[in-house]
Amino acid sequence: MIDNIKNQLRIKHKNLRKAIPKSLKKQYDKQIFNNLLNCSCFTNADTVLTYISTDIEVDTHSIIRYCLINNIKIAVPKCVNNHNINFYYYNNLTKLKKSNYGIYEPYGLENDLVTFSDNTVCIVPGLSFDLNGYRLGYGGGYYDRFLSKYDNLITIGLCYQDNISETLIINKFDKCVDYIVTENSLEVCNGQK
């Protein structure tokens, strides 16, 4: 029953994202990036973990460029066995390959596994977030598993305002983010560090 409701919500929020005209999406992405720059934990980070965005996700390419220009270490995820992800350092020479899930992942970097500090920020994908910081992911549980192992990371969810939910259905494995950034605001969530 809960899985069915979550799947219906996933379809709803994917459709909301797909309905955003490209020119408006580009404007929203720029506003989200500018609001992210108001988050000192991001601008002062030693390392930023971020996904490589797809066409319907909030753009992360500007985040990657910003980090590379400002000498902030950047790392991107790769799906591994049993619904887990590892993060690998990224630079302009990193080779990317499209995975079975349609997302770009680094390959040939097994020796570049990231090491975490207290000043590591993780940009967390989600189809929807509520203001408590809980998210509706894509259904694989990759980020919840990862965040449960590294709960000292500072976490930031990126989301379009229309995809913010009042409350989301959560279970005991769901992890909330510390901040949510939309085109309208930077929100501090209940779980904020």
Helices and strands as residue ranges (DSSP letters): H 2-18, H 22-36, H 40-43, E 47-49, H 61-69, E 73-80, E 84-90, E 96-98, E 104-106, E 120-124, E 128-130, E 135-136, H 142-149, E 154-158, G 161-163, E 164-165, E 179-181, E 186-188
